[in-house]
Amino acid sequence: MMRTYGFDARVVQDHFPGIGRYAWNLLRHLPQVLDETERLVVWYAPSARNTRYTWSVLPSARITLVPFRTDVLSVASVLAS
């Protein structure tokens, strides 16, 4: 049975240097501990200013990147939760 885990990576952007770096490093290393029956779906903010991290360097075999158009600090994001 395939297990899928979700990761909200909208904080991986310039506005959140501390938690963004932590989330990014976690994302880079998570594929190493996933087995062949596990995958990771990552929601990210494509419109957020991001000069530190390159999404294309993440391993793509076990990670699926999903653009999430609502900013982490927006009213719509708060209302959706």
N, C-alpha and C positions, 0 to 999 in steps of 0.2 A: 504494500500500500504506500502510495506517494504522500509524503508529508510536506505541507507548504507553510512557510513562516512569512509573516509580513513585517516590514521594517519601514517606519516613517522617517525618511531621511531629509525632510524639508529643512532641517536645521543645518544641513551641510551647505553653507553659504557664508559670505563675508560678514553678514550681520551677526552671526553667532560664532565667533572664533574659538571659544572654549569647547562648548558642547558639539559644535560642528566638527572640530578636529577629533574629538572622542568618537562621535558617530562614524566618521569616515574611516578611522583606524579599525573600528569594530567591523565595519562592512568589508574592509580589505582582508581581514583575517577569518571571518565567519566561514567562507567556503572551504577552508582547510579542515574544519571540524564537522562539516556536513557529510553524511554518508550518501551512497548512491540513490537512496530512496527519499532524500530530502532536497528541497529547493527553497530559495529565498526570493520573495517578491518585494522590491524596493520602490517606494513612492518618493519622488523627488520633485523639486520646484524648478522647472526649466527656465522660468523667467527671473529667478532670483540672481542677484549679482554673485558670481562665484569665480574668483580669480585664483583660488588655491588648489582646487581639486578637479580632476578630469574624469568624468564618468566612464569614458571608454576604456580606462585601464582596469576596471573591475572585471574579474573573470566572468564570462557570459554563459558558461555551461550550466551553472547552478543558480545564477542570478538573473532575474527578469526585472528590467527597469521600466517603471510606469510613470510617465509624467503626470503630475498632479497640479492643476492650474490654480488652485486656491492657495494663497500665501499662508504661511504658518501663523502670522499675526493678523489676518483679516477677520472681519466680523463674520463672514460666511463660514470660515473655518471653525470659529467658536460655536456658531449655531448648529453646525453639522455634527458636532460631537455630543 
